[in-house]
Amino acid sequence: MRPARRWWRTVLPLVTLAVCVLAGVAVLAGRPSAGEVWRSPAGVAEAALDQPAPPLASAPAGPAALADPAGPIGPAVAAPGSVSHPAAPAPGGSASPMLRLPGPVPSAGRGGFRYDDRAGEVLGTSGRLRRYRVAVEPETGEDVRAFGTAVQEALAGPGSWVDGGRLRLQRVPGGAGHDFTVYLATARTAGRMCAAGGVDIRVGGRPYTSCRAPGKVIINLDRWRSSVPHFVSAGVPLAVYRTYVVNHEVGHQLGHHHERCPKPGRPAPVMMQQTLFLRGCVANPWPYLDGRRYSGPSL
């Protein structure tokens, strides 16, 4: 007499197969799609973690000594939501973000400027309208319209000064009435312009930082092309530094003063001197985070 067929001998293989299929689907679903930047739970972009930082160009004596003794945190980019910024793609379509531009940086020009001749859209929805021009020293080799677009993107946000609802900004052509001008200048010209406005931007005897003089936001070409050593070594994209330096110097034009890191590991206030140090804070190019004004202790 044949023994009764046990049902589990038939069902068990089917159950095992189903579990394996479901597990495979779950694994595939958890993988980032091609080109997707993985973000940690804190919102920190990790795309460049496995990429070695490129060698730094020779910098004026002094900036290396100004680096934060505790070192910058991570590829230190805080995440609008918390702080996010599209990374500038590297040439050739590489997934690694551009950290600094290669090649020598022109150090001096004649002091003349070309102006972006385009009017831009009004940024912000309410508040006082302030008009600004954009100008580039020809010897920088930079395109004035490209610079004008980069400045507008930095000031548009989300996360920029217009997010407070009390300010609107608009780029105007060079010959139009304006409240201030954003200049991109070679280091030597920037040094002269800043000194004329009462600001010494030298580090180690050479013009290093950018500045704000009355009615003038002056961006140093060295920083625009090369960022700063502690951003580069931490894998912070050049696009993030550019957004920071525009919002920082425009912040001075709007009446804001320097601030300090509130706590290691927190986003650096945009009015912190991130060009010189991070003091354990995370690089942050925006004055507003999560729709709220983000600041630190007064310096």
DAJOQUI-V782171 format. One record per backbone hydrogen bond with DSSP energy under -0.5 kcal/mol. NH is the residue of the N-H (numbers start at 1). CO is the residue of the C=O. Records with the same first field share a line. If there is no record, write none. Layout:
# DAJOQUI-V782171
NH=CO ; CO
This chain:
# DAJOQUI-V782171
9=6
10=7
11=7
12=8
14=10
15=11
16=12
17=13
18=14
19=15
20=16
21=17
22=18
23=19
24=20
25=21
26=22
27=23
28=24
29=25
30=26
31=28
36=33
38=36
40=44
43=40
45=43
46=38
49=46
51=48
52=50
63=60
65=62
66=62 ; 63
67=63 ; 64
71=68
73=281
74=72
76=74
77=75
78=283
79=42
82=79
90=94 ; 96
93=90
94=91
98=88
101=225
106=104
114=136
116=134
120=171
123=169
128=166
130=128 ; 168
132=170
133=180
135=182
136=114
137=184
140=137
141=138
147=143
148=144
149=145
150=146
151=147
152=148
153=149
154=150
155=151
156=152
157=153
162=155
163=160
164=161
165=162
168=128
169=123
170=130
172=132
174=116
176=173
179=131
180=131
181=215
182=133
183=181 ; 217
184=135
185=183 ; 219
187=106
188=107
190=186
191=187
192=188
193=189
194=190
195=191
196=192
197=193 ; 194
198=195
199=194
201=199
203=206
206=203
208=201
209=201
211=218
213=216
216=213
217=181
218=211 ; 216
219=183 ; 217
220=218
221=185
223=220
224=220
225=221
226=222
227=223
231=228
232=228
233=229
234=230
235=232
236=231
238=98
240=237
241=237
242=238
243=239
244=240
245=241
246=242
247=243
248=244
249=245
250=246
251=247
252=248
253=249
254=250
255=252
256=251
259=271
260=297
265=280
266=263
268=282
272=269
274=272
276=273
277=273
281=278
282=266
283=76
287=159
288=159
289=292
292=289
294=287
295=293
299=258
